[in-house]
Amino acid sequence: MLAAAALVAGCRDRRPSSPAAALPGASDHPDTVLATDSERSGEAIYRRENCGRCHTLFDRPRADGGLDRPRAAVVDDTGSRVGPDLGLEGHRRSDDWHYAHLYAPDAVVRGSRMPASRHLFRPQGGLPVPTEEAADLVAYLQALGRARQDIWAEWRRREPDIPAPPAVDEVLLRRGIDLYGRRCSACHGEAGDGRGAIAAFFVFQPRDFTAAQFRFKSTPLGRPPADADLFRTITLGTGIGSAMPAFDDLDGRDRWALVLAIKQFSPTLRGRALEAAPRARQRLAEVAGGPGAEGRETEGRRLWDGLGCATCHGQTGTGLSREEARASWVDGAGVRVPRSGNLTHACALRAGASPEAIERSIVFGVGAAMPSYADGLPEERSRRALVGYLVSLSKPPTSPRTPGRR
């Protein structure tokens, strides 16, 4: 296991052997627009670091606006030096994920042959901290492929389908344990306690599964999550709002196997069968943009003001730090919550950006930091009005900047 002390000890000034100015960059294609000095500097660093020798930039949004997402990278044992295509990397994963991946690729993606870029980090307080060059490189990666269509934002606006769970047996559990070791343990730890090898890189610390305290769920505070809640989080990840990537590349059976494995860490959840998701009500997406949407958004804004949502999320909904909000947010497990959610971009909504996901957060709260507003909004009409307003905050399909980057 890669320990924090080893991470710091590994920091050194390693420069690539030769520049790669002739290699193609994303600015050669109109699907990527580099809107900031940081993104433009990042492209130069991408070229200098010879990233283009292993990574291509071929993936593009479909010309007809359809939603085709790139396939997940497959780490094979053929010795190939070719890494995954990055043409649609923008907003696929968080800045924190990219920093950890640049510093310790094999810890983040088991079996990766990508060389570490530890010269882009400096030690501070016993941990590696990204330099300005690392921040610029990640800014560039976040700009890739989203000038015309942000496919990851569109995907996160959709409520994922949850298939019926398979029968629980030893084969399913062994599969889940194997997947957990390869896909989850670097962040959540071999013991499921949130103390994985790369956990220290992340602003939002990985979940401690032994405590069974989850933020994004469809059950009241103090109650364990539904199995469907865990399946949904595994499917969606947390976007760019925090470090957990989406695992939608796994088929439904494998995602259910992971749900089963995660439940084994908690005495509260261990030994329970997998339960199917309850029958979905009418898709709220049909309501959020349907007739009368403008009137609902106006009513939703009135509710936003009346409930004091801006106290935590800011007047424009971009989120506030603990210091800005003068708050002492902690979740149900007592873990410090560093900032409130940015509601202005679908990729930044950690629980998902579908109307259904937004309504779950309103009705059930988000951990212990955001309370439930079920009592304050007892009527479905009022809840849908507030949902409609929040959906409107993230309507633009693209944005010139990655949310949260100052």
FENLINGI-V34983 format. One record per pair of residues at least 6 apart in sequence whose C-alpha atoms are under 6 Angstrom apart, sorted by the first residue. I is the first residue (numbers start at 0). GAP is how many residues later the second one is. Records with the same first field share a line. If there is no record, write none. Layout:
BEGIN
I->GAP ; GAP
END
This chain:
BEGIN
1->195
2->194
7->119 ; 120
10->107
11->107
12->106
13->105
15->33
18->29
19->27 ; 28 ; 30
20->26
30->114 ; 116 ; 117
31->112 ; 113 ; 115
32->114
33->6
37->98
38->97 ; 100 ; 101
40->95
41->94 ; 95 ; 98
42->97
53->27 ; 28 ; 29
54->28 ; 29 ; 30
55->29
56->28 ; 29 ; 30
57->29
58->28 ; 29
72->11
86->57 ; 58
87->56 ; 57
88->55
89->51 ; 52 ; 53 ; 54
90->51
91->60
92->146 ; 147 ; 152
93->146 ; 148 ; 149
95->106 ; 147
96->146
100->7
101->14 ; 15
102->13 ; 14 ; 15
103->12
105->6
119->11 ; 14
120->7 ; 8 ; 9 ; 10
121->6 ; 7
122->6
149->248
152->193 ; 194
155->196 ; 197
156->196 ; 197
157->196
158->195
163->112
164->111
171->85
175->81 ; 82 ; 85
176->84
184->11
185->10 ; 11 ; 12
186->9 ; 11 ; 12
187->6 ; 7 ; 8 ; 18
188->6 ; 7
191->17
192->15 ; 16 ; 17
193->12 ; 13 ; 14
208->56
209->55 ; 56
211->54
212->119 ; 120
214->151 ; 152
215->135 ; 150
216->8 ; 12
217->142
218->6
219->144
227->49
233->13
234->11 ; 12 ; 13
235->10
236->7 ; 8 ; 9
237->6 ; 112
238->108 ; 109 ; 111
239->107 ; 108
240->107 ; 109
262->6 ; 7
263->6
283->71
284->70
287->100
295->89
296->88 ; 91 ; 92
298->86
299->85 ; 86 ; 89
311->13
312->6 ; 7 ; 27
316->26
317->24 ; 25 ; 26
318->21 ; 22 ; 23
319->19 ; 20
320->18
321->16 ; 17
328->8 ; 40
329->6 ; 7 ; 39
330->36 ; 37 ; 38
331->35 ; 36
341->6
343->49 ; 50
344->49
345->7 ; 48
361->10 ; 11
362->9 ; 10 ; 11
363->8
364->6 ; 7
376->6
END
